């Protein structure tokens, strides 16, 4: 199957929350690398598999269940959602709507549904399947399901043998394999997938095949000598931290080259020169104009909410993957003497300002990448604190007067500079 087109790559990145200017001049190779990193983040590879390569045969077999409705069924265990999706699914179920049908145009959601279908087939006793385009004419992935292993109690690894066949590329050989499976196993378990979804599935399999230990040598049936050994991990929405990391600008916002200057009006983005700045203006002008003439206030912060010194805690929001809530490493102790890392340098960045639920004397502040979580305390700067709190409660705040978003920059180890009176004119997804 052909590689991703530039348009397909940009579409998939956008679906995963990776925001690039419509007129981006990033090279195809740069986009390819960003897509690969995004797909690895979507399957939580670095969090799930701490040692590579991996021998699936050395991992415990996933326990059998009597029903796909069992929480330990592969069908259920392979599902991944964040808080917002879980809420949407619950709402759809309550109102009798089909949430899957509503999201069918989102390729990365389709990929997740296909993995759940593969899990369902395994639970029902099937050990092979064919994934093909809806018309069953253009492309098919023949797949034998070898085994399912327990990476941890919530994470199955599905080991497979696979090969893709196109209409003009040995499709007869692929059909012979299907016929052989039918003679041995009866009915044909088939999953529909668009050509773009098949490309994503094949990309995941190709990436993961490189992580399979040479010591894992499953038995090959007739016609499987050219099939590739690989595995699937659960795929889900990216975390805020991954989205922010993959959205980081390492140079000119448009082409990625070393930057020579920043926008003179708002100082929020960097360019390599006038040509890229002019090309990006139709997309950048909304943010730029929203910051022009804004009021900036410098305010001190502390690491700990007053009254909670030394306590353990974890912060979640609507884009927090549900599987990460179970990760005990995300539970942290509050200490007030450790300087937060400054990953932004001289760049502006968005922060969320949220009035704490148990009193009005502190405001929690954090960035999308979770590089810091700090608190503005009224006692330290009452005038600026009251001004920011009024913005949150006022007409420019929104979100029921509980939280708001603003542009900010680091002003020191223990200070932030915040544009208090300008509402960010950008699509905020966290």
C-alpha positions as CSV (number, residue, x, y, z in Angstrom):
1,X,0.0,0.0,0.0
2,X,1.2,3.5,-0.8
3,X,2.6,5.8,1.9
4,X,0.5,8.4,3.5
5,X,0.0,11.5,1.3
6,X,0.8,14.9,2.8
7,X,-2.9,15.6,3.2
8,X,-3.6,12.3,4.9
9,X,-0.7,12.9,7.4
10,X,-2.0,16.4,8.3
11,X,-5.5,14.9,8.7
12,X,-4.3,12.2,11.1
13,X,-2.2,14.7,13.1
14,X,-5.1,17.0,13.4
15,X,-7.4,14.2,14.6
16,X,-4.8,13.4,17.4
17,X,-4.7,17.1,18.4
18,X,-1.4,18.1,16.7
19,X,-2.0,21.6,15.5
20,X,-0.1,22.8,12.4
21,X,-0.7,26.0,10.4
22,X,-2.8,25.3,7.3
23,X,0.0,26.7,5.2
24,X,2.8,24.7,6.9
25,X,6.0,24.2,5.0
26,X,7.3,21.4,7.2
27,X,9.0,18.8,5.0
28,X,7.3,15.5,4.3
29,X,10.0,13.8,6.3
30,X,9.4,16.1,9.3
31,X,5.7,15.4,9.1
32,X,6.3,11.6,8.8
33,X,8.4,11.7,11.9
34,X,5.8,13.7,13.8
35,X,3.1,11.2,12.8
36,X,5.2,8.2,13.9
37,X,5.8,9.8,17.3
38,X,2.1,10.6,17.6
39,X,1.1,7.0,16.8
40,X,3.5,5.7,19.4
41,X,2.0,8.2,21.9
42,X,-1.5,7.0,20.9
43,X,-0.6,3.4,21.8
44,X,1.2,4.6,25.0
45,X,4.3,2.6,23.9
46,X,6.9,4.2,26.2
47,X,4.6,3.9,29.2
48,X,3.4,0.3,28.4
49,X,6.6,-1.4,27.3
50,X,9.5,-0.3,29.4
51,X,12.0,-2.8,27.8
52,X,12.4,-3.4,24.1
53,X,12.6,-5.6,22.1
54,X,9.9,-7.7,23.6
55,X,9.2,-11.5,23.4
56,X,5.5,-11.9,23.7
57,X,6.0,-15.6,24.6
58,X,7.7,-14.5,27.8
59,X,4.7,-12.6,29.0
60,X,1.8,-14.3,30.8
61,X,-1.1,-15.3,28.6
62,X,-4.2,-13.1,28.9
63,X,-6.9,-15.0,30.9
64,X,-9.9,-16.4,29.1
65,X,-13.3,-15.0,29.9
66,X,-16.8,-16.4,29.3
67,X,-18.3,-13.2,27.8
68,X,-17.2,-10.2,25.9
69,X,-19.1,-8.1,28.5
70,X,-16.6,-9.2,31.1
71,X,-14.3,-6.4,32.1
72,X,-11.3,-8.7,31.5
73,X,-12.4,-9.6,28.0
74,X,-9.9,-8.5,25.3
75,X,-12.8,-6.6,23.7
76,X,-13.2,-4.5,26.8
77,X,-9.6,-4.3,27.9
78,X,-8.3,-3.0,24.5
79,X,-10.7,0.0,24.7
80,X,-9.1,3.4,25.7
81,X,-11.0,6.6,26.4
82,X,-10.4,9.9,28.1
83,X,-12.8,11.6,30.6
84,X,-14.5,13.6,27.9
85,X,-15.2,10.5,25.7
86,X,-16.4,8.5,28.7
87,X,-18.9,11.2,29.5
88,X,-20.0,11.4,25.8
89,X,-20.4,7.6,25.7
90,X,-22.5,7.6,28.9
91,X,-24.7,10.4,27.6
92,X,-25.2,8.6,24.3
93,X,-26.2,5.5,26.1
94,X,-28.6,7.3,28.3
95,X,-30.3,8.9,25.3
96,X,-30.2,5.9,23.1
97,X,-27.8,7.4,20.5
98,X,-25.1,5.5,18.7
99,X,-21.9,7.3,19.6
100,X,-19.8,5.1,17.2
101,X,-22.0,6.1,14.2
102,X,-21.6,9.7,15.2
103,X,-17.8,9.5,15.1
104,X,-17.4,7.2,12.1
105,X,-15.7,9.9,10.0
106,X,-12.7,10.1,12.4
107,X,-10.1,7.7,11.2
108,X,-8.3,7.3,14.6
109,X,-11.6,6.5,16.3
110,X,-12.2,3.9,13.6
111,X,-8.8,2.4,14.3
112,X,-9.7,2.0,18.0
113,X,-13.0,0.4,17.0
114,X,-11.2,-2.1,14.8
115,X,-8.9,-3.1,17.6
116,X,-12.0,-3.7,19.8
117,X,-13.4,-5.8,17.0
118,X,-10.2,-7.9,16.9
119,X,-10.5,-8.3,20.6
120,X,-14.1,-9.4,20.3
121,X,-13.1,-12.0,17.7
122,X,-10.5,-13.4,20.0
123,X,-13.0,-13.6,22.9
124,X,-15.4,-15.5,20.6
125,X,-12.7,-18.0,19.7
126,X,-11.7,-16.8,16.2
127,X,-8.0,-17.0,15.5
128,X,-7.9,-15.2,12.2
129,X,-9.6,-12.3,10.3
130,X,-9.5,-10.3,7.2
131,X,-9.6,-6.5,7.3
132,X,-10.8,-5.0,4.0
133,X,-12.2,-1.9,2.3
134,X,-16.0,-1.6,2.4
135,X,-16.3,-2.6,-1.3
136,X,-14.0,-5.6,-0.8
137,X,-12.2,-4.6,-4.0
138,X,-9.1,-2.6,-3.4
139,X,-7.1,-3.8,-0.3
140,X,-7.2,-6.4,2.4
141,X,-5.0,-7.3,5.4
142,X,-4.9,-11.0,6.1
143,X,-4.2,-11.5,9.8
144,X,-3.8,-14.6,12.0
145,X,-4.3,-13.9,15.7
146,X,-1.4,-15.8,17.4
147,X,-1.9,-15.1,21.1
148,X,-2.9,-12.4,23.6
149,X,-0.6,-11.5,26.5
150,X,-0.9,-9.6,29.8
151,X,1.4,-6.6,29.8
152,X,-0.4,-5.6,33.0
153,X,-3.9,-6.4,34.4
154,X,-5.4,-3.7,32.2
155,X,-3.3,-3.9,29.0
156,X,-3.4,-6.8,26.5
157,X,-0.8,-7.3,23.8
158,X,-2.2,-9.0,20.7
159,X,0.5,-10.9,18.8
160,X,-0.3,-11.4,15.1
161,X,1.0,-12.6,11.7
162,X,-0.1,-10.3,8.9
163,X,0.2,-9.5,5.2
164,X,-1.5,-6.8,3.1
165,X,-2.8,-7.6,-0.4
166,X,-3.9,-5.1,-3.0
167,X,-6.0,-5.8,-6.0
168,X,-2.9,-5.6,-8.3
169,X,-0.4,-7.2,-5.9
170,X,-0.7,-11.0,-5.4
171,X,-4.4,-10.8,-4.5
172,X,-4.8,-14.4,-5.7
173,X,-2.3,-15.5,-3.1
174,X,-4.2,-13.7,-0.4
175,X,-7.5,-15.3,-1.5
176,X,-5.8,-18.7,-1.3
177,X,-4.8,-18.1,2.4
178,X,-8.4,-17.0,3.2
179,X,-9.8,-20.2,1.6
180,X,-7.4,-22.3,3.6
181,X,-8.5,-20.7,6.8
182,X,-12.1,-21.2,5.9
183,X,-11.6,-24.9,5.2
184,X,-10.0,-25.2,8.7
185,X,-12.1,-22.8,10.7
186,X,-15.5,-22.3,8.9
187,X,-16.9,-18.8,8.6
188,X,-15.0,-15.7,7.5
189,X,-14.5,-13.1,10.2
190,X,-14.3,-9.8,8.3
191,X,-13.7,-6.2,9.5
192,X,-14.4,-3.2,7.2
193,X,-11.8,-0.5,7.2
194,X,-11.2,2.4,4.8
195,X,-8.0,2.6,2.8
196,X,-6.7,5.3,5.1
197,X,-7.6,3.3,8.2
198,X,-5.8,0.3,6.8
199,X,-2.7,2.5,6.3
200,X,-2.8,3.5,9.9
201,X,-3.2,-0.2,11.0
202,X,-0.3,-1.2,8.8
203,X,1.8,1.6,10.1
204,X,1.3,0.5,13.7
205,X,2.1,-3.1,12.8
206,X,5.2,-2.1,10.8
207,X,6.4,0.1,13.7
208,X,5.7,-2.6,16.3
209,X,7.3,-5.4,14.2
210,X,10.7,-3.7,14.8
211,X,10.1,-4.2,18.6
212,X,9.6,-8.0,18.4
213,X,12.4,-10.0,19.8
214,X,14.1,-12.4,17.3
215,X,13.5,-15.1,19.9
216,X,9.7,-15.0,19.3
217,X,9.3,-17.5,16.5
218,X,5.6,-18.6,16.1
219,X,4.6,-21.6,13.9
220,X,3.8,-20.5,10.4
221,X,1.0,-22.2,8.5
222,X,1.0,-22.9,4.7
223,X,1.2,-19.7,2.7
224,X,2.5,-17.6,5.6
225,X,6.2,-17.6,4.9
226,X,6.0,-13.9,3.8
227,X,3.8,-12.8,6.6
228,X,5.2,-10.4,9.2
229,X,5.2,-11.0,13.0
230,X,4.0,-8.0,15.0
231,X,1.6,-7.0,17.7
232,X,-1.2,-4.5,18.6
233,X,-1.4,-2.5,21.8
234,X,-4.5,-0.6,22.8
235,X,-4.8,2.7,21.0
236,X,-6.4,5.8,22.6
237,X,-6.5,9.6,22.8
238,X,-3.2,11.4,23.4
239,X,-2.6,12.8,26.8
240,X,-2.3,16.6,27.3
241,X,1.4,16.1,27.9
242,X,2.0,14.2,24.7
243,X,-0.1,16.7,22.7
244,X,1.8,19.6,24.1
245,X,5.2,17.9,23.4
246,X,4.3,17.1,19.8
247,X,3.0,20.6,19.3
248,X,6.2,22.2,20.4
249,X,7.8,24.5,17.9
250,X,11.5,23.9,17.5
251,X,12.0,26.7,15.0
252,X,9.9,28.8,12.5
253,X,6.3,28.0,13.2
254,X,5.7,27.4,9.5
255,X,8.7,25.6,8.1
256,X,10.7,24.5,11.1
257,X,13.9,26.2,10.1
258,X,15.9,28.2,12.7
259,X,14.0,31.3,13.6
260,X,15.5,34.7,13.2
261,X,12.7,36.9,14.7
262,X,9.4,36.8,16.4
263,X,6.1,38.5,15.5
264,X,6.6,42.2,16.6
265,X,3.0,42.8,17.6
266,X,2.4,39.9,19.9
267,X,5.8,38.3,20.4
268,X,4.1,34.8,20.6
269,X,5.5,33.0,17.5
270,X,8.8,32.7,15.7
271,X,9.6,32.9,12.0
272,X,12.6,32.4,9.9
273,X,11.9,35.4,7.8
274,X,9.2,37.7,6.2
275,X,8.1,35.1,3.6
276,X,6.9,32.6,6.2
277,X,5.4,35.4,8.4
278,X,3.3,36.6,5.5
279,X,2.2,33.1,4.6
280,X,1.1,32.4,8.2
281,X,-0.7,35.7,8.7
282,X,-4.2,34.5,7.7
283,X,-4.0,31.9,10.5
284,X,-2.0,33.8,13.0
285,X,-3.8,37.2,12.9
286,X,-6.6,36.2,15.2
287,X,-4.2,35.3,18.1
288,X,-2.0,38.3,17.2
289,X,-4.8,40.9,17.4
290,X,-6.2,39.4,20.5
291,X,-2.9,40.1,22.4
292,X,-2.2,43.5,21.0
293,X,-2.6,46.1,23.7
294,X,-3.2,43.5,26.4
295,X,-2.5,44.1,30.1
296,X,0.3,42.0,31.5
297,X,0.7,41.4,35.2
298,X,3.6,39.7,37.0
299,X,2.5,37.6,39.9
300,X,4.4,35.3,42.3
301,X,3.3,31.6,42.7
302,X,3.8,28.7,45.1
303,X,3.9,25.0,44.4
304,X,1.5,24.1,47.2
305,X,-2.1,25.1,47.8
306,X,-2.4,26.6,51.2
307,X,-3.5,24.0,53.8
308,X,-2.4,21.0,51.6
309,X,1.3,20.9,52.3
310,X,2.8,17.4,52.1
311,X,-0.5,15.8,50.8
312,X,-0.6,13.3,47.9
313,X,-2.7,14.1,44.9
314,X,-3.3,13.8,41.2
315,X,-4.9,16.2,38.8
316,X,-7.3,15.1,36.0
317,X,-9.4,16.9,33.4
318,X,-11.6,16.0,30.5
319,X,-8.7,14.9,28.3
320,X,-7.0,12.7,30.9
321,X,-6.8,9.1,29.5
322,X,-8.7,6.9,31.9
323,X,-5.9,4.3,31.9
324,X,-3.4,6.9,33.3
325,X,-5.6,7.5,36.4
326,X,-4.6,3.9,37.5
327,X,-0.9,4.8,37.2
328,X,0.4,5.4,40.7
329,X,3.4,7.3,39.3
330,X,1.1,10.2,38.5
331,X,0.3,10.6,42.2
332,X,2.7,13.3,43.6
333,X,3.5,14.8,46.9
334,X,3.4,18.6,47.2
335,X,6.7,20.3,48.0
336,X,7.3,24.0,48.1
337,X,11.0,24.2,47.6
338,X,11.5,22.6,44.2
339,X,11.8,25.0,41.2
340,X,9.5,24.0,38.3
341,X,11.3,23.3,35.0
342,X,11.0,26.1,32.4
343,X,10.3,24.2,29.1
344,X,9.0,27.3,27.4
345,X,12.0,29.6,27.5
346,X,11.1,33.0,26.0
347,X,7.9,31.7,24.3
348,X,4.4,32.6,25.3
349,X,2.2,29.7,26.3
350,X,-1.4,29.1,27.4
351,X,-2.2,28.5,31.0
352,X,-5.4,27.4,32.7
353,X,-6.4,29.5,35.7
354,X,-8.8,27.7,38.0
355,X,-10.3,28.9,41.3
356,X,-9.7,26.1,43.8
357,X,-12.9,24.4,45.0
358,X,-12.3,24.9,48.8
359,X,-12.1,28.6,49.2
360,X,-11.3,31.7,47.1
361,X,-7.8,32.5,48.4
362,X,-5.9,30.6,45.8
363,X,-6.0,29.9,42.0
364,X,-4.5,26.8,40.4
365,X,-2.4,27.4,37.3
366,X,-0.9,24.9,34.9
367,X,0.1,24.5,31.2
368,X,-1.1,21.9,28.8
369,X,2.1,19.8,28.9
370,X,1.8,19.5,32.7
371,X,5.3,20.9,33.1
372,X,4.2,22.7,36.2
373,X,1.2,23.1,38.5
374,X,1.4,26.1,40.7
375,X,-0.9,28.3,42.8
376,X,-1.5,32.0,43.0
377,X,-2.1,32.9,46.6
378,X,-3.9,36.1,47.6
379,X,-1.7,36.9,50.5
380,X,1.4,37.2,48.2
381,X,-0.1,39.8,45.8
382,X,-3.7,40.7,46.7
383,X,-4.2,43.4,44.0
384,X,-3.1,41.2,41.1
385,X,-4.9,38.2,42.6
386,X,-8.2,40.0,42.8
387,X,-7.8,41.3,39.3
388,X,-7.2,37.8,37.9
389,X,-10.1,36.4,40.0
390,X,-12.4,39.1,38.6
391,X,-11.4,38.1,35.1
392,X,-12.3,34.5,35.8
393,X,-15.6,35.5,37.3
394,X,-16.4,38.2,34.8
395,X,-17.7,38.1,31.2
396,X,-14.3,37.4,29.7
397,X,-13.9,34.3,31.9
398,X,-16.5,31.8,30.9
399,X,-16.7,28.3,32.1
400,X,-19.3,29.2,34.8
401,X,-16.9,31.6,36.5
402,X,-14.7,28.7,37.7
403,X,-11.8,28.8,35.3
404,X,-10.4,30.6,32.3
405,X,-7.4,30.5,29.9
406,X,-4.8,33.2,29.3
407,X,-1.5,33.7,27.6
408,X,1.5,33.7,30.0
409,X,5.3,33.6,30.1
410,X,7.8,32.8,32.8
411,X,9.2,35.8,34.6
412,X,11.5,33.9,36.9
413,X,11.7,30.7,39.0
414,X,8.8,31.8,41.1
415,X,6.9,34.3,39.0
416,X,4.6,34.3,35.9
417,X,3.6,37.2,33.7
418,X,0.0,36.8,32.6
419,X,-2.0,38.7,29.9
420,X,-5.0,39.1,32.2
421,X,-7.5,40.9,29.9
422,X,-7.2,39.2,26.5
423,X,-9.2,36.0,25.7
424,X,-7.1,33.6,23.6
425,X,-8.4,33.4,20.1
426,X,-7.4,29.8,19.5
427,X,-9.0,26.4,19.7
428,X,-8.3,25.2,23.2
429,X,-8.5,21.4,23.5
430,X,-7.6,20.8,27.1
